[in-house]
Amino acid sequence: MIRINLLPDEYKKKAALRRRVMLLAGAGILLVAGFAGVFIMRTARLAELNRMIREVERDLAQLRPVVERVDAISSSKAELNKKIRIIGELMETRVFYPVLMEDLARIFPERVWLKSFSSSGSYDNMRLDLSLEAHDNYAVADFLNALESSRRFSGISFSGIVTEPYNDTYIRIFTVRCVYSPSGGSKEDL
C-alpha cells in the first residue's frame, strides 16, 4: 500500500514543536513537583525535629532540680567518705606515737635527754629528727649503739657533738636523723 502525505512540512514541524514543548513543560512540571515534594518533606522533618527539641528541653527543665539534688548528694557523700577515711586513718594510727615514744624511752640511757622532736612521712616509715642533750660523750655513744641495735630504727645519721656550758659542767648537744618503722621487729627485739 502506498502512503501519500498531503500535509505540508510546516504542519509537521509545528506538530513536532508542540510535542517538544509539551514534553519540556511536562518535564519542568515534574521537576518542580519533585523539588516541591522534597521541600515539603524537609520542612515537615524540620518541624518534627523542632517539636522533639522542645519536648527534650521541657523534660530537661523538669529534671534539672533532680540532677542538682543528685549532685548535692554526691558532693555530700564524697565529703563524708573523706571524713570517714580520715577517721579510719586516725583510728589505725592512734597508738602510733605512744608506741614510738615507748620505743624511744627504752633505748634512752639515763644521761640523754630529748630536747625536740619532729617527724614526717607515713606511719610505716616515719622519718625522725631528734635534737638531744647528753651529760657526756659516753652517754651519746650508748644512745647511738642502742639506736643502731634496734630493728625499728634504720638509716641513722649523726650530726656531731657541740659542747656548751651548763651550770658547773658541760652538756653535749647533738642531732640524730633516722627512720622509724613500727613493724621492724617485736618489742622483745629492742
Secondary structure, DSSP 8 states (H G I E B T S, - for coil): ------S-HHHHHHHHHHHHHHHHHHHHHHHHHHHHHHHHHHHHHHHHHHHHHHHHHHHHHHHHHHHHHHHHHHHHHHHHHHHHHHHHHHHHHTTHHHHHHHHHHHH--TTEEEEEEEEEE-SSSEEEEEEEEESSHHHHHHHHHHHHH-SSEEEEEE---EEEEETTEEEEEEEEEEEE-GGGS-GGG-
